[in-house]
Amino acid sequence: MSYYESLGLSKEPFSTSPDPDFFYRSSEHNTALHRLEIAIRLRRGLSLILGDVGTGKTTLSRALLQTFDGEENFIFKLILDPTYKSEFQFLSSLTKMFGIKPSFRSTLDYKEAIEQYLYNKGVDENKTIVLLIDEGQKLSHSFLEILRTLLNYETNEYKLIQLVVLAQMELLPRIKRIKNFYDRVTLKYIINPLDELETKEMIKFRLKKAGLNSENELFTPSALKLLYDHTSGYPRRISVLSHNALEHIVMEDKKMVDKTIVKKLIAQEVA
């Protein structure tokens, strides 16, 4: 029997995988999603979502994909890790992703083939092409220049490609120095960690999603308070510590996570 089943749960509640069904939408995450949806539907071009490690950017991108699920006029492509050895490799990857087969194989050929593809899809077929790039802080200056070039492809009314870059905060000062790229940012949103109330709500939300009866509690109020204090409201840290706490009470045959258990787990982290 899995540990979560012994607690009256039907699923793992605190997985760190980016499952949109377990995505707790804080007010900031909700705002980011709504603004992204508007920017994409209006085909405004470049959207930038920033946040520290563990603030939920990757899961937010999956929730965005879920928002457009079933809408045939939107074509989403996702780059999980934009680490490439050269501009040529980056462009080659993009052509494969879009299903493009250029006649030749030079950097210029790839750019022209991508431009033609975007015009065919965006104008002739009236489809919206969306490229999501996670881990955007890994984009080099030359790759940012390629993205800037893609944003030059437009009609009189809209951009032919919608770029959504999700990145750690370190990207911001870099792109600010690239004025002709930063000027193209139509949406910039910074996701901050959760506050104390949101941390408690996130834990309760994920437990409920995992099947916990609403009348049951697995964390004492003092345990939730200490959990927030230690994690500073970072969703990934919250999930890891909450998982460890539930695992602990199963192993120790206890019914609830209390402050003492959380203290013990924190001590083990820093040991």
Secondary structure, DSSP 8 states (H G I E B T S, - for coil): --TTGGGT-SS-TT--S--GGG----HHHHHHHHHHHHHHHTT--EEEEEE-TTSSHHHHHHHHHHHTTT-TTEEEEEES----SSHHHHHHHHHHHHT---SS-SHHHHHHHHHHHHHIIIIIS--EEEEEESSGGG--HHHHHHHHHHHT-B-SS-BSEEEEEEE-TTHHHHHHT-HHHHTTEEEEEEE----HHHHHHHHHHHHHHTT--TT--SB-HHHHHHHHHHHTT-HHHHHHHHHHHHHHHHHTT-SSB-HHHHHHHHHHHH-
